[in-house]
Amino acid sequence: MSDAKENSARSIAAYKLMLRRALDNRPSGTRLKLAAALGTNRSFISQITNPGYPIPIPAQHLDVICEVCRLAPAEKAEFLEAYRAAHPGRAAGQNRQAQSRNLTLTLPDLGDERRNQAMERAILDFAASLVHYTRELDRRSKSDGGAAAADLETP
């Protein structure tokens, strides 16, 4: 591997490690909430927090990541500085608030913590799938003049 690629991989690993540590210090379920907010699945969160994967975090996700992970101002500044160092040509956060809303569900207690957590994961995964689906529909609608969205409307 060339020196430039090694430096890039090290820089990416540095900010991914910061994100992983931040998530490790947050309540359980934060990774699932992050996946839902980004409209992705849990495996994407694993990839963006694994320093072993040199794939960069997409810049458009930075503001949502900082908000959902509730990074303290100092943590956020350090994380975004490390991101800028790894990707000098990319915009590190556009200072947009994540567009999200909360929904409270009342679920039955299944009598077992593992089963309760499995149900919560399934619901959050389903919500992330719906977000991904609607975003994909929006992209298609923009590219085909609205025909994709019109196909879903009922007469």
C-alpha atoms as a printed R data frame, in Angstrom:
    type eleno elety resid chain resno       x       y       z
1   ATOM     1    CA   MET     A     1   0.000   0.000   0.000
2   ATOM     2    CA   SER     A     2   1.337   3.472  -0.839
3   ATOM     3    CA   ASP     A     3   2.152   6.007   1.867
4   ATOM     4    CA   ALA     A     4  -0.767   8.214   0.798
5   ATOM     5    CA   LYS     A     5  -3.223   5.318   1.044
6   ATOM     6    CA   GLU     A     6  -1.797   4.261   4.407
7   ATOM     7    CA   ASN     A     7  -2.111   7.822   5.756
8   ATOM     8    CA   SER     A     8  -5.665   8.055   4.450
9   ATOM     9    CA   ALA     A     9  -6.598   4.704   5.989
10  ATOM    10    CA   ARG     A    10  -5.063   5.767   9.331
11  ATOM    11    CA   SER     A    11  -6.935   9.096   9.266
12  ATOM    12    CA   ILE     A    12 -10.238   7.364   8.505
13  ATOM    13    CA   ALA     A    13  -9.570   4.792  11.228
14  ATOM    14    CA   ALA     A    14  -8.930   7.617  13.717
15  ATOM    15    CA   TYR     A    15 -12.353   9.247  13.365
16  ATOM    16    CA   LYS     A    16 -14.126   5.897  13.126
17  ATOM    17    CA   LEU     A    17 -12.496   4.893  16.411
18  ATOM    18    CA   MET     A    18 -13.734   8.141  17.989
19  ATOM    19    CA   LEU     A    19 -17.254   7.362  16.804
20  ATOM    20    CA   ARG     A    20 -17.048   3.778  18.050
21  ATOM    21    CA   ARG     A    21 -15.898   4.932  21.488
22  ATOM    22    CA   ALA     A    22 -18.689   7.505  21.643
23  ATOM    23    CA   LEU     A    23 -21.280   4.850  20.746
24  ATOM    24    CA   ASP     A    24 -19.817   2.424  23.280
25  ATOM    25    CA   ASN     A    25 -20.480   5.040  25.984
26  ATOM    26    CA   ARG     A    26 -24.106   5.611  24.939
27  ATOM    27    CA   PRO     A    27 -27.174   3.658  26.032
28  ATOM    28    CA   SER     A    28 -27.923   0.385  24.305
29  ATOM    29    CA   GLY     A    29 -30.073   0.923  21.273
30  ATOM    30    CA   THR     A    30 -28.182   4.021  20.092
31  ATOM    31    CA   ARG     A    31 -26.760   2.135  17.107
32  ATOM    32    CA   LEU     A    32 -30.276   1.093  16.103
33  ATOM    33    CA   LYS     A    33 -31.544   4.649  16.516
34  ATOM    34    CA   LEU     A    34 -28.664   5.862  14.365
35  ATOM    35    CA   ALA     A    35 -29.467   3.302  11.668
36  ATOM    36    CA   ALA     A    36 -33.105   4.390  11.679
37  ATOM    37    CA   ALA     A    37 -32.202   8.094  11.551
38  ATOM    38    CA   LEU     A    38 -29.862   7.501   8.613
39  ATOM    39    CA   GLY     A    39 -32.345   5.225   6.867
40  ATOM    40    CA   THR     A    40 -29.823   2.400   6.810
41  ATOM    41    CA   ASN     A    41 -29.424  -0.982   8.427
42  ATOM    42    CA   ARG     A    42 -27.330  -2.068  11.394
43  ATOM    43    CA   SER     A    43 -24.573  -3.472   9.198
44  ATOM    44    CA   PHE     A    44 -23.939   0.019   7.793
45  ATOM    45    CA   ILE     A    45 -23.440   1.311  11.334
46  ATOM    46    CA   SER     A    46 -21.003  -1.534  11.979
47  ATOM    47    CA   GLN     A    47 -19.054  -0.559   8.855
48  ATOM    48    CA   ILE     A    48 -18.869   3.146   9.663
49  ATOM    49    CA   THR     A    49 -17.681   2.433  13.206
50  ATOM    50    CA   ASN     A    50 -15.124  -0.211  12.294
51  ATOM    51    CA   PRO     A    51 -11.632   1.315  11.987
52  ATOM    52    CA   GLY     A    52 -10.605  -1.754   9.976
53  ATOM    53    CA   TYR     A    53 -12.816  -0.704   7.059
54  ATOM    54    CA   PRO     A    54 -11.195   2.193   5.148
55  ATOM    55    CA   ILE     A    55 -14.551   3.211   3.647
56  ATOM    56    CA   PRO     A    56 -15.254   6.820   4.681
57  ATOM    57    CA   ILE     A    57 -18.404   7.963   6.406
58  ATOM    58    CA   PRO     A    58 -20.513   9.927   3.896
59  ATOM    59    CA   ALA     A    59 -20.322  13.652   4.708
60  ATOM    60    CA   GLN     A    60 -24.095  14.062   4.489
61  ATOM    61    CA   HIS     A    61 -24.468  11.768   7.520
62  ATOM    62    CA   LEU     A    62 -22.219  13.723   9.884
63  ATOM    63    CA   ASP     A    63 -24.810  16.079  11.352
64  ATOM    64    CA   VAL     A    64 -27.268  13.247  12.000
65  ATOM    65    CA   ILE     A    65 -24.519  11.129  13.568
66  ATOM    66    CA   CYS     A    66 -23.509  13.956  15.906
67  ATOM    67    CA   GLU     A    67 -27.114  14.593  16.906
68  ATOM    68    CA   VAL     A    68 -28.243  10.996  17.436
69  ATOM    69    CA   CYS     A    69 -25.036  10.099  19.287
70  ATOM    70    CA   ARG     A    70 -25.468  13.255  21.378
71  ATOM    71    CA   LEU     A    71 -21.825  14.172  21.053
72  ATOM    72    CA   ALA     A    72 -20.766  16.818  23.535
73  ATOM    73    CA   PRO     A    73 -19.472  20.006  21.890
74  ATOM    74    CA   ALA     A    74 -15.850  19.006  22.519
75  ATOM    75    CA   GLU     A    75 -16.451  15.471  21.192
76  ATOM    76    CA   LYS     A    76 -18.186  16.836  18.118
77  ATOM    77    CA   ALA     A    77 -15.402  19.313  17.408
78  ATOM    78    CA   GLU     A    78 -12.733  16.615  17.794
79  ATOM    79    CA   PHE     A    79 -14.680  14.169  15.603
80  ATOM    80    CA   LEU     A    80 -15.310  16.737  12.841
81  ATOM    81    CA   GLU     A    81 -11.683  17.922  12.949
82  ATOM    82    CA   ALA     A    82 -10.495  14.332  12.515
83  ATOM    83    CA   TYR     A    83 -12.969  13.924   9.638
84  ATOM    84    CA   ARG     A    84 -11.686  17.129   7.955
85  ATOM    85    CA   ALA     A    85  -8.103  15.927   8.387
86  ATOM    86    CA   ALA     A    86  -8.968  12.633   6.705
87  ATOM    87    CA   HIS     A    87 -11.014  14.274   3.928
88  ATOM    88    CA   PRO     A    88  -9.762  17.825   3.319
89  ATOM    89    CA   GLY     A    89 -11.944  18.324   0.228
90  ATOM    90    CA   ARG     A    90 -15.247  17.259   1.787
91  ATOM    91    CA   ALA     A    91 -17.683  19.344   3.766
92  ATOM    92    CA   ALA     A    92 -17.581  18.033   7.321
93  ATOM    93    CA   GLY     A    93 -21.132  18.563   8.456
94  ATOM    94    CA   GLN     A    94 -23.465  21.116   7.014
95  ATOM    95    CA   ASN     A    95 -24.798  22.219  10.406
96  ATOM    96    CA   ARG     A    96 -28.268  21.010   9.531
97  ATOM    97    CA   GLN     A    97 -30.522  19.586  12.152
98  ATOM    98    CA   ALA     A    98 -31.575  16.034  11.495
99  ATOM    99    CA   GLN     A    99 -35.114  15.964  10.271
100 ATOM   100    CA   SER     A   100 -36.725  13.427  12.478
101 ATOM   101    CA   ARG     A   101 -39.566  13.039  14.884
102 ATOM   102    CA   ASN     A   102 -40.269  10.726  17.769
103 ATOM   103    CA   LEU     A   103 -42.987   8.127  17.917
104 ATOM   104    CA   THR     A   104 -43.835   6.377  21.159
105 ATOM   105    CA   LEU     A   105 -45.127   2.821  21.028
106 ATOM   106    CA   THR     A   106 -46.578   0.770  23.823
107 ATOM   107    CA   LEU     A   107 -45.489  -2.833  23.454
108 ATOM   108    CA   PRO     A   108 -46.309  -5.916  25.444
109 ATOM   109    CA   ASP     A   109 -43.693  -7.198  27.858
110 ATOM   110    CA   LEU     A   110 -42.702 -10.593  26.500
111 ATOM   111    CA   GLY     A   111 -41.428 -11.709  29.889
112 ATOM   112    CA   ASP     A   112 -37.839 -12.082  28.710
113 ATOM   113    CA   GLU     A   113 -35.268  -9.315  28.191
114 ATOM   114    CA   ARG     A   114 -33.759 -10.994  25.100
115 ATOM   115    CA   ARG     A   115 -37.189 -11.328  23.474
116 ATOM   116    CA   ASN     A   116 -38.072  -7.721  24.352
117 ATOM   117    CA   GLN     A   117 -34.798  -6.484  22.828
118 ATOM   118    CA   ALA     A   118 -35.347  -8.631  19.733
119 ATOM   119    CA   MET     A   119 -38.776  -7.055  19.259
120 ATOM   120    CA   GLU     A   120 -37.302  -3.549  19.642
121 ATOM   121    CA   ARG     A   121 -34.561  -4.356  17.099
122 ATOM   122    CA   ALA     A   122 -37.123  -5.695  14.650
123 ATOM   123    CA   ILE     A   123 -39.249  -2.556  14.956
124 ATOM   124    CA   LEU     A   124 -36.246  -0.248  14.552
125 ATOM   125    CA   ASP     A   125 -35.012  -2.274  11.561
126 ATOM   126    CA   PHE     A   126 -38.472  -2.039  10.011
127 ATOM   127    CA   ALA     A   127 -38.521   1.734  10.574
128 ATOM   128    CA   ALA     A   128 -35.060   2.048   8.972
129 ATOM   129    CA   SER     A   129 -36.299   0.025   5.999
130 ATOM   130    CA   LEU     A   130 -39.292   2.331   5.604
131 ATOM   131    CA   VAL     A   131 -37.057   5.408   5.736
132 ATOM   132    CA   HIS     A   132 -34.738   3.892   3.145
133 ATOM   133    CA   TYR     A   133 -37.710   2.984   0.940
134 ATOM   134    CA   THR     A   134 -39.216   6.472   1.065
135 ATOM   135    CA   ARG     A   135 -35.860   8.119   0.374
136 ATOM   136    CA   GLU     A   136 -35.342   5.817  -2.598
137 ATOM   137    CA   LEU     A   137 -38.822   6.701  -3.827
138 ATOM   138    CA   ASP     A   138 -37.978  10.406  -3.492
139 ATOM   139    CA   ARG     A   139 -34.782   9.911  -5.523
140 ATOM   140    CA   ARG     A   140 -36.662   8.025  -8.228
141 ATOM   141    CA   SER     A   141 -39.419  10.611  -8.257
142 ATOM   142    CA   LYS     A   142 -36.904  13.401  -8.808
143 ATOM   143    CA   SER     A   143 -35.225  11.515 -11.645
144 ATOM   144    CA   ASP     A   144 -38.407  10.448 -13.454
145 ATOM   145    CA   GLY     A   145 -40.552  13.520 -12.919
146 ATOM   146    CA   GLY     A   146 -42.758  11.990 -10.214
147 ATOM   147    CA   ALA     A   147 -43.874   8.843 -12.049
148 ATOM   148    CA   ALA     A   148 -42.525   6.516  -9.330
149 ATOM   149    CA   ALA     A   149 -44.536   8.252  -6.612
150 ATOM   150    CA   ALA     A   150 -47.616   8.381  -8.812
151 ATOM   151    CA   ASP     A   151 -47.441   4.598  -9.243
152 ATOM   152    CA   LEU     A   152 -48.043   4.178  -5.505
153 ATOM   153    CA   GLU     A   153 -51.124   6.371  -5.335
154 ATOM   154    CA   THR     A   154 -54.413   4.583  -5.183
155 ATOM   155    CA   PRO     A   155 -57.260   5.655  -7.489
